[in-house]
Amino acid sequence: FMIGLPSETVSGLSEEGHAGGQFPRPCLHERLERVLAAFEPTLVLACYGMNDGIYLPADQARLKAFQDGSLKLKSAAEQHGARIIFITPPLYRADKSSDDPNRYDAVLDGYADWLVSRRSAGWQVVDIRPSLKQAVAQAKAANAAFVYAGDGVHPGDDGHRFIAQAVCTG
């Protein structure tokens, strides 16, 4: 089964005023040891990144927080005897990326590039981004009204199917 929290990060970062200022984004590492001990997984699929750059332009400090959080996640999962497979972040504003002043999808490309580079260190990484870009382009070509994610972040049913297909074939 799957366990996750909405809006969670692996980086521990949160923007000012998240959730109307009520609370910062949840951080995986606050609960990770409890979850690993309670559920004793043999396989962990980790797909982080979307919330880790907190929707701002590329920044080395935020990238390093994502990298450090991913390293910590990998270490914890393996210490608990679990195999871990990282999945690159999905697409941001796949339907309207050209009007994003922060170029956030390019930030996610950078996170994905770093994850893919870790393959040389033995990490298992599935890069879903190329397949997603192709699937969205094909869907748009077939139906100009197709929408991958109405809010730019959360894919609809077809978007989730595209993600699942990319994971299964990646």
Secondary structure, 3 states (H helix, E strand, C coil): CCCCCCCCECCCCCCCCHHHHCCCCCEHHHHHHHHHHHHCCCEEEECCCCCCCCCCCCCHHHHHHHHHHHHHHHHHHHHCCCEEEEECCCCCCCCCHHHCCCCHHHHHHHHHHHHHHHHHHCCEEECCHHHHHHHHHHHHHHCCCCCCCCCCCCCCHHHHHHHHHHHHHC
